[in-house]
Amino acid sequence: MQRLWMALGALSGLVSVALAALAAHALAPPARLLVQEGLAMQFPHALALLAVGLWAPRGGRLADAAGAGLALGSVLFCGELYVHAASGVSLGVVAPLGGTCLMAGWALLAL
């Protein structure tokens, strides 16, 4: 699983940089603010996934559970913001569910 968390962290970082450039150069202020809010959450969690990848050989199932929470939470929380920015459609409880997954991931890291 170590390689999975490292790859997801790196991919999330890549997407963060690409979306930051898009937001800065191609989006109007309302959509730009939503994307920037998503990026403020996505990039630190990309780094956290890289850290989980480094910890995974010693952390076992706990590390994998933390990685799953961080990865799923990033997709749900940030993804909802990106969909909202692109389409104007809110997906309701998806962002709070993603935030809960992120918090669970951090709690598992603390253990």
Order of alpha helices (4+ residues) and beta strands (2+ residues): alpha-alpha-alpha
